[in-house]
């Protein structure tokens, strides 16, 4: 259901640039980038498929095992969303399990004058699942 909603992305882009297909861009001022994968990346507890039901396999990830404290990997939407209260939503699934190098996942909105507003964050997932 969620992958058919306008603005959604399941990262099954098949030879197409995921940033274009998904309406996202890599922040050029961050320290490392997000990538697409469809299998475990660094260990036995990594996901072997994405959260999307059915044929979905690919997911967006950063490998935090090689990064230093304070490094940032940031993606930004390429389209502006109208201000709303309870109308527009950001919905995503995440996997942050069993890694000592796992940092903090943060979601911000940027208000019209450029101020970042933290709307959600997590330091780790308590369960070995999406």
Buried (B, 14 or more C-beta within 10 A) or exposed (E): EEBEEEEBBBBBBEEEEBBEBBBBEBEEEBEBEBBBBBEEBEEEEBBEEBBBEEEBBBBBBBBBEEBEEEEBBBBBBEEEEEEEEEEEEEEEEBBBBEBEEBBEBBEBBEEEEEEEEEEEEEEEBEEEEB
